[in-house]
């Protein structure tokens, strides 16, 4: 029997606690000195369902675990300062600016009236501006990109102040990322209309999912759609050469053969990524997180409803890994390959530097991780 994350939170799991591991090696893997390791940032819950913004080193040592009011989804590290915004999960109206050195909550960011967050945001490369996907609840489903400016010179005075908004040119915008030029946003418009304070889909018979390229000034560069109307474009990864990959969540019948992974290569149209039928079926019509390792030219995806992690060659589309991982959640690229978290099991490191991908569990707390992670 499969147990989803919500059920699991009420059934099992230890409370969040500081976890330490001895320096040196981990299961035969040589670890860098603690300060040189990436900082893994993610949202977690505890067994009682309380919400936290957390930071861990990959050796398992906890840097912080900060209690927050609402469940978070993605995390946005600042490009140059020890800051990260933990973005509220749809339909949250709060996000949390955290000092990643010690977990201090510097600012609780609130959406204005008739807006809520969709779980994702990005800092501009200059670090001054932040862009967040939002819903206009006065015109339900009209996607907007909230524009915020980071103010305050001292850490304790850091604040994100709303400066305006752009149209996402679609319905239900979810993830957004920067293209390699640093000034063009790629936006996954999920196509699903929801009301305020609700996760109920209101327009499944008239969905309009799309992939949009948008300038920082609001200029629409392109808008493309997949043929399957009920295929919700949700999560994104961008390679250093400008290749964009999206993961979908299909809202139609379980028996429909919808492509759950799509790709837009430079100069080409947005189209289905060639999946093997066994992998498509194993995804159970749902993908969670995608990541690209530009140096190794690899693509990773988590499918928590199917309890599977996949890795492909980005250029040839050859399947490199199809492995079980219960309720797999976030995925992020590290030097060796990919780190993947889990809502029910151990976080794992997939070393992709050889033809045979090697897998090892990480000494991080098991289970209760949310759908995304970032490495800073």
Protein Blocks (a to p, Z undefined) as FASTA:
>chain_A
ZZdfklmmmmgccddddddddehieehiacddfklpccdddddddfkopacdddddfkop
afbdcddfbdcfbdcddfkbccdddddddfbfbdcdddfknopafbdcdddehiacehia
cddfklmaccdddddfklghiacddddddehjbfklgccddfbdcdehiahiabdcddfk
opaccdddehiacdehiabdfklmlcccddddddfkopafbdcddfblklccfbdcddfk
opacdddddfbdfkbccdfbdcddehiacddddddfklmmmnnopafbdcddfklopacd
ddfknopacdddfklopafbdcddehiabdcddfklpadddfkbccddddfkbmbdcddd
dfbdeehiafbdcdZZ
